[in-house]
Amino acid sequence: MKNSIFKILLFFILFTSCNKDEAKIETPIVPLSDYEILSELYSANPESFLNWDLDDKTMATWKGVSLENGRVYWLTFYHSNITVFPSNMEGLTELRILNIQHNNLTSIPNFIFQLKDLENLSLASNSIEEVPNELTKLNKLESLSFYENKLKVFPKVVFDLKELKELHLNFNSIKEIPNEIGSMAQLTTLYLKFNEISSIPEGIGNLKNLKKLSIGDFLDHIPLFIFDLTLLEYLDFPGNQITVIPSEINNLKNLIGLDLGFNKIQNIPSEIGNLVKLRILDFGDNRISTLPETMSTLNNLDYLRLSNNMLAGDLPIDYNNTNLLWLYLDGNLYTSINKNLGNLSNLRNLFLNENPNLKELPIELENLFKLEKLNVYNTGLTFIPKPICDLEKNGLIIVKGDNVNCQ
């Protein structure tokens, strides 16, 4: 009898256990949809500026949300006042681009480290002070931005991101670039402008794929190995203490943009004329008194800034350049302007203000039919030729002193 009771109890225990296992199999956890995840985010942030219509379950009208094949592919939270990020945000498995900017973040939300397929991450304009090692989980990142945060140390964790091509660290308080940066051979863009960097490590000379390089603000020279980066298209070193442009700049034949404004440069090497692909050139706010004649070969320029130097002679540019749109000659010592300036048929903006010795304008400027703004404020002018003033009928805005008349 005891054996029979024991067998019945044993059968009951086994039967109950099997039923429990079957119940587990039969009731799998269903992941939340992207709509449900973002709806929870919206509800968790009642003070946000998102203004999403939760009745639109397609999310097609939701600001900052982009879809691909019905899944959330791109999220942008810009000045959205989001303070709470639910952990289930990691369920956005198709998310490839994430921008959380101007949201007063002091640290990186944890859910981000679980987005293993993320390719582009921007946490610009927040208050982040450090970057944790967990960022290495995002090994598919191609673009990363901590623009305008509170970083004091270069985030070495980026050295482990082997797919990273663009790194934006402008407007922080970084003082030193580790030499190990030379291991990031895949980098094409490196922005470190407006930090506290006083030297460039030789490792940057190994970044042979760089196309865009920007560093500041305490450099006193440009290291020669920079001119071995022959794929560079944009070189931005404004606001430093640079005094000399080496002739080796001749090597950078692919340059499209060169910004050396707000330095202490006195002379421009003649080799600048060999950079014929240049479209943007900024030598403003330096100590330049003469320009090389070779600058006249730069006929692809559409932006030329020479503001606040000590220029007084003729301007050596290609006066038949139909690409030039912006010309800044303000804050110099010009006494006259070359009449051939009137041949710059597509010029939109001409700044001649703050040239106290400039006494007259060539009447040929009347040919600048596309000119939108002419600034001659605080010059030695007492009048502007009437044919030039007549361009106001085409929409030209002339900025001048009250004592300057048209005649």
TORNUBA-696153 format. One line per 10 residues: number of its first residue (from 1); for each residue x, y, z of C-alpha. Coordinates in nm, 4 decimals. Each point is the difference from the previous one (the first is absolute). Layout:
<atoms>
NUM	X:Y:Z  ...
</atoms>
This chain:
<atoms>
1	0.0000:0.0000:0.0000  0.2834:0.2376:0.0904  0.1679:-0.0738:-0.3345  -0.3203:0.0859:-0.1869  -0.0360:0.3329:0.1812  0.3663:0.0800:-0.0682  -0.0451:-0.0721:-0.3723  -0.3076:0.2227:-0.0180  0.1834:0.2896:0.1707  0.3030:-0.0427:-0.2252
11	-0.2217:0.0035:-0.3114  -0.1762:0.3168:0.1228  0.3311:0.1809:0.0616  0.1381:-0.0929:-0.3427  -0.3271:0.0912:-0.1741  -0.0101:0.3419:0.1704  0.3659:0.0686:-0.0867  -0.0571:-0.0873:-0.3654  -0.3019:0.2267:-0.0161  0.2058:0.2893:0.1390
21	0.2694:-0.0536:-0.2633  -0.2619:-0.0167:-0.2732  -0.1567:0.3193:0.1288  0.3360:0.1752:-0.0285  0.0372:-0.1136:-0.3586  -0.3522:0.0950:-0.0946  0.0180:0.3586:0.1338  0.3106:0.1646:-0.1497  0.0742:0.3657:0.0808  -0.1116:0.2178:-0.2882
31	0.2384:0.2953:-0.0550  -0.1502:0.3449:-0.0013  -0.0509:0.1670:-0.3349  0.1902:0.3156:-0.0867  -0.3265:0.1890:0.0385  -0.0492:-0.1363:0.3540  0.3592:0.0810:0.0969  -0.0181:0.3601:-0.1179  -0.3467:0.0443:0.1480  0.1433:-0.0944:0.3383
41	0.2829:0.2516:-0.0515  -0.2576:0.2672:-0.0787  -0.2078:-0.0818:0.3082  0.3084:-0.0025:0.2232  0.0816:0.3579:-0.1049  -0.3196:0.2047:0.0400  0.1995:0.3266:-0.0160  0.1685:-0.0826:-0.3312  -0.0408:0.2058:-0.3164  -0.0659:-0.2973:-0.2274
51	-0.3739:0.0572:-0.0557  -0.0494:-0.3432:-0.1522  -0.3489:-0.1154:-0.0974  -0.0265:-0.3418:0.1676  -0.3063:-0.0774:-0.2101  0.2292:-0.0178:-0.3015  0.1304:-0.3533:0.0485  0.1960:0.0182:-0.3227  0.2211:0.2701:0.1621  0.0156:0.1679:-0.3406
61	-0.0858:0.3417:0.1475  0.2253:-0.0253:0.3043  0.2670:0.2706:0.0119  0.3538:-0.1395:0.0061  -0.1017:-0.3550:-0.0970  0.1007:-0.1522:-0.3338  -0.1140:-0.3435:-0.1125  0.1324:-0.2616:-0.2376  -0.2096:-0.3043:-0.0823  -0.2302:0.0871:0.2889
71	0.2758:0.0053:0.2632  0.1614:0.2976:0.1705  0.3264:0.0667:-0.1795  0.0870:0.3549:0.1099  -0.0824:0.1914:0.3186  0.0729:0.3671:0.0649  -0.0707:0.1657:0.3333  0.1072:0.3638:-0.0376  -0.0916:0.2391:0.2818  -0.2694:-0.2523:0.0895
81	0.0291:0.0244:0.3803  0.0174:-0.3768:0.0447  0.1276:-0.1014:0.3426  -0.1141:-0.3638:0.0248  0.1052:-0.2764:-0.2386  -0.1808:-0.3292:0.0807  0.2227:-0.3089:-0.0094  -0.2190:-0.1599:-0.2667  0.1413:0.2542:-0.2494  0.2598:-0.2687:-0.0684
91	-0.2791:-0.1813:-0.1837  0.0402:0.2401:-0.2958  0.2133:-0.2610:-0.1722  -0.0131:0.1607:-0.3451  0.1189:0.3393:0.1243  0.3059:0.1130:-0.1942  0.0150:0.3771:0.0647  -0.0592:0.1604:0.3406  0.0289:0.3733:0.0736  -0.0650:0.1224:0.3538
101	0.1078:0.3639:-0.0043  -0.0622:0.2902:0.2375  -0.1689:-0.2197:0.2587  0.2158:0.0792:0.3068  0.1372:-0.3535:0.0226  0.2754:-0.0432:0.2591  0.0682:-0.3625:-0.0941  -0.0720:-0.2384:-0.2854  -0.3373:-0.1784:0.0452  0.0587:-0.3714:0.0642
111	-0.2335:-0.1254:-0.2720  0.2355:0.1391:-0.2647  0.2662:-0.2580:0.0838  -0.2408:-0.2789:-0.1029  -0.0622:0.1383:-0.3489  0.2618:-0.2262:-0.1566  -0.0797:0.0987:-0.3604  0.0150:0.3759:0.0556  0.2087:0.1735:-0.2677  -0.0340:0.3694:0.0800
121	-0.0206:0.1466:0.3509  -0.0126:0.3691:0.0852  -0.0209:0.1198:0.3602  0.1016:0.3536:-0.0907  -0.0735:0.3049:0.2153  -0.0542:-0.1740:0.3308  0.1966:-0.0037:0.3269  0.1743:-0.3375:-0.0228  0.3321:-0.0090:0.1870  0.1289:-0.3493:-0.0774
131	-0.0507:-0.2869:-0.2432  -0.0220:-0.3473:0.1621  0.1636:-0.3158:-0.1373  -0.3442:-0.1429:-0.0794  0.0121:0.2023:-0.3191  0.2201:-0.2740:-0.1484  -0.3169:-0.2126:-0.0298  -0.1014:0.2240:-0.2888  0.2573:-0.1510:-0.2327  -0.1898:0.0973:-0.3151
141	0.0162:0.3738:0.0680  0.1208:0.2003:-0.2976  -0.0714:0.3504:0.1299  0.0191:0.1267:0.3590  -0.0554:0.3527:0.1292  0.0576:0.1475:0.3451  0.0060:0.3532:-0.1404  -0.0478:0.2654:0.2703  0.0087:-0.2061:0.3178  0.2221:0.0119:0.3079
151	0.2669:-0.2532:-0.0843  0.3372:0.0794:0.1559  0.1792:-0.3124:-0.1201  0.0125:-0.1483:-0.3474  -0.2269:-0.3108:0.0085  0.2475:-0.2831:-0.0654  -0.2859:-0.2474:-0.0261  -0.0399:0.1128:-0.3630  0.3238:-0.1788:-0.0892  -0.1929:-0.3279:0.0210
161	-0.2675:0.1116:-0.2466  0.1545:-0.1464:-0.3129  -0.2735:0.1159:-0.2374  0.0022:0.3616:0.1190  0.0583:0.2460:-0.2838  -0.1217:0.3303:0.1449  0.0822:0.1358:0.3461  -0.1349:0.3382:0.1134  0.1428:0.1388:0.3260  -0.0172:0.3763:-0.0628
171	-0.0842:0.2345:0.2886  0.1227:-0.1998:0.2991  0.2891:0.0505:0.2407  0.2359:-0.2652:-0.1316  0.3642:0.0887:0.0581  0.1874:-0.2861:-0.1655  -0.0405:-0.2396:-0.2922  0.1438:-0.3458:0.0775  0.2589:-0.1213:-0.2500  -0.1984:-0.3260:-0.0266
181	-0.2391:0.1859:-0.2256  0.2316:-0.1124:-0.2774  -0.1600:-0.3449:0.0269  -0.3288:0.1360:-0.1397  0.1087:-0.0389:-0.3601  -0.3613:-0.0143:-0.1185  -0.0770:0.3593:0.1137  -0.1045:0.2425:-0.2719  -0.1213:0.2847:0.2260  0.1539:0.1293:0.3235
191	-0.1330:0.3155:0.1644  0.1728:0.1298:0.3133  -0.0448:0.3740:-0.0452  -0.0720:0.2249:0.3000  0.1724:-0.2101:0.2652  0.3199:0.0708:0.1935  0.2424:-0.1920:-0.2198  0.3505:0.1428:-0.0363  0.1720:-0.2754:-0.2007  -0.0794:-0.2649:-0.2588
201	0.1435:-0.3514:0.0534  0.1934:-0.1661:-0.2808  -0.2563:-0.2781:-0.0001  -0.2377:0.2226:-0.1969  0.2490:-0.0231:-0.2839  -0.1038:-0.3671:-0.0345  -0.3612:0.0895:-0.0822  0.0527:-0.0208:-0.3742  -0.3745:-0.0182:-0.0739  -0.0812:0.3325:0.1665
211	-0.2000:0.2405:-0.2139  -0.1079:0.2469:0.2692  0.2224:0.1175:0.2858  -0.0749:0.2767:0.2485  0.2029:0.0755:0.3157  0.0370:0.2974:0.2389  0.0531:0.2247:0.1930  0.3581:0.0276:0.1279  0.2173:-0.1259:-0.2864  0.3014:0.2139:-0.0814
221	0.0937:-0.1859:-0.3196  -0.1230:-0.2568:-0.2489  0.2110:-0.3198:0.0238  0.1501:-0.1026:-0.3336  -0.1494:-0.3510:0.0188  -0.3428:0.1599:-0.0516  0.1023:0.0705:-0.3581  0.0458:-0.3732:-0.0605  -0.3765:-0.0459:0.0318  -0.0467:0.0474:-0.3694
231	-0.3686:-0.0990:-0.0076  -0.0951:0.2984:0.2164  -0.2847:0.2056:-0.1450  -0.0656:0.2280:0.2978  0.2669:0.1317:0.2360  -0.1291:0.2244:0.2796  0.2430:0.1439:0.2565  -0.1696:0.3312:0.0868  0.0461:0.1833:0.3268  0.3498:-0.1253:0.0771
241	0.3371:0.1728:0.0338  0.1433:-0.1124:-0.3339  0.2545:0.2406:-0.1524  0.1227:-0.1890:-0.3082  -0.1611:-0.1996:-0.2803  0.2669:-0.2482:-0.1161  0.0650:-0.0257:-0.3740  -0.0815:-0.3714:0.0356  -0.3640:0.1015:-0.0228  0.0683:-0.0537:-0.3688
251	-0.0523:-0.3746:0.0676  -0.3682:0.0427:0.0817  -0.1218:0.0115:-0.3587  -0.3453:-0.1330:0.0958  -0.0856:0.2855:0.2367  -0.3445:0.1481:-0.0535  -0.0143:0.2033:0.3210  0.2829:0.1670:0.1945  -0.0749:0.1995:0.3148  0.2932:0.1646:0.1764
261	-0.1907:0.3007:0.1267  0.0680:0.1576:0.3396  0.3673:-0.0889:0.0180  0.3214:0.2069:-0.0143  0.1024:-0.0684:-0.3586  0.1975:0.2719:-0.1801  0.0823:-0.1585:-0.3363  -0.1753:-0.2341:-0.2427  0.2319:-0.2346:-0.1936  -0.0191:0.0151:-0.3790
271	-0.0762:-0.3731:-0.0022  -0.3577:0.0867:0.1003  -0.0607:0.0610:-0.3693  0.0424:-0.3715:-0.0729  -0.3078:-0.0913:0.2038  -0.2293:0.0528:-0.2950  -0.2892:-0.2032:0.1469  -0.0473:0.2528:0.2801  -0.3536:0.1324:0.0315  0.0152:0.1364:0.3553
281	0.2975:0.2058:0.1157  0.0154:0.1876:0.3301  0.3072:0.2039:0.0981  -0.2038:0.2515:0.1973  0.1182:0.1522:0.3293  0.3721:-0.0484:-0.0468  0.2901:0.2413:-0.0589  0.0287:-0.0257:-0.3781  0.1124:0.3068:-0.1946  0.0577:-0.1517:-0.3462
291	-0.1399:-0.2896:-0.1973  0.1889:-0.2156:-0.2540  -0.0818:0.0555:-0.3675  -0.0515:-0.3754:-0.0333  -0.3388:0.0368:0.1737  -0.1349:0.1110:-0.3383  0.0020:-0.3658:-0.1092  -0.2655:-0.0926:0.2572  -0.2941:0.0312:-0.2376  -0.2264:-0.2451:0.1825
301	-0.0343:0.2154:0.3099  -0.3554:0.0782:0.1051  0.0904:0.1325:0.3480  0.3011:0.2222:0.0731  0.0447:0.1650:0.3387  0.2910:0.2401:0.0551  -0.1599:0.2097:0.2747  0.1983:0.1867:0.2649  0.3502:-0.0156:-0.1375  0.2294:0.2798:-0.1247
311	-0.0679:-0.0292:-0.3713  0.0291:0.3093:-0.2167  0.1266:-0.1036:-0.3425  -0.1738:-0.1506:-0.2991  -0.1973:-0.3166:0.0600  0.1589:-0.2906:-0.1940  -0.3079:-0.2010:-0.0920  -0.1483:-0.1258:-0.3242  -0.2393:0.2833:-0.0857  -0.1781:-0.2215:-0.2496
321	-0.0863:-0.2567:0.2660  -0.3713:-0.0641:-0.0412  -0.0052:-0.2242:0.3078  0.0800:0.2676:0.2583  -0.3044:0.0775:0.2155  0.1452:0.1373:0.3252  0.2873:0.2489:0.0207  0.1099:0.1464:0.3344  0.2520:0.2850:-0.0195  -0.1194:0.1836:0.3120
331	0.2311:0.1235:0.2728  0.3008:0.0716:-0.2213  0.1902:0.3027:-0.1327  -0.1318:0.0177:-0.3561  0.0021:0.3441:-0.1618  -0.1589:-0.1190:-0.3242  -0.1709:-0.3015:-0.1511  0.0972:-0.1526:-0.3335  -0.2615:0.0845:-0.2625  0.0190:-0.3594:-0.1270
341	-0.1940:-0.0991:0.3083  -0.3002:0.0866:-0.2141  0.0717:-0.3113:-0.2101  -0.0895:-0.2355:0.2869  -0.3397:-0.0527:-0.1542  -0.1395:-0.2402:0.2589  0.1192:0.1805:0.3115  -0.2707:0.0081:0.2671  0.1712:0.1625:0.2989  0.2758:0.2617:0.0056
351	0.1346:0.1308:0.3311  0.2184:0.3124:-0.0167  -0.0921:0.1461:0.3384  0.2591:0.1123:0.2543  0.2426:0.1212:-0.2687  0.0471:0.3588:0.1208  0.2284:0.0939:-0.2928  -0.2433:-0.1105:-0.2704  -0.1166:0.3229:-0.1707  -0.1873:-0.1187:-0.3085
361	-0.1606:-0.2984:-0.1693  0.0567:-0.0863:-0.3667  -0.3153:0.0576:-0.2016  0.0536:-0.3424:-0.1588  -0.1617:-0.1509:0.3090  -0.3269:0.0897:-0.1728  0.0485:-0.3224:-0.1987  -0.0478:-0.2158:0.3091  -0.3666:-0.0631:-0.0751  -0.0211:-0.2970:0.2366
371	0.1488:0.1845:0.2966  -0.2210:-0.0367:0.3082  0.2032:0.1847:0.2616  0.2607:0.2749:-0.0202  0.1473:0.1155:0.3296  0.1965:0.3256:-0.0077  -0.0665:0.1092:0.3566  0.2783:0.1923:0.1746  0.2132:0.0684:-0.3058  0.1354:0.3260:-0.1402
381	-0.2807:0.0157:-0.2554  -0.2131:0.3128:-0.0238  -0.2081:-0.1189:-0.2937  -0.0910:-0.3101:-0.2004  -0.0389:0.0283:-0.3794  -0.3701:0.0076:-0.0871  0.0192:-0.2927:-0.2482  0.1127:-0.2164:0.2922  -0.2808:0.1306:0.2195  -0.2441:-0.0841:-0.2793
391	0.0709:-0.3673:0.0680  -0.2203:0.0415:0.3053  -0.2883:-0.0339:-0.2442  0.1180:-0.3593:-0.0519  -0.0072:-0.0667:0.3734  0.3539:0.1086:0.0923  0.0424:0.1014:0.3646  0.2633:0.2720:0.0478  0.1331:0.0429:0.3536  0.1526:0.3455:0.0367
401	0.0325:0.2906:0.2386  -0.2560:0.2807:0.0133  0.2533:0.2391:-0.1523  0.0421:-0.2077:-0.3174  -0.2312:0.1010:-0.2865  -0.0726:-0.1299:-0.3459  0.1020:0.2303:-0.2863
</atoms>
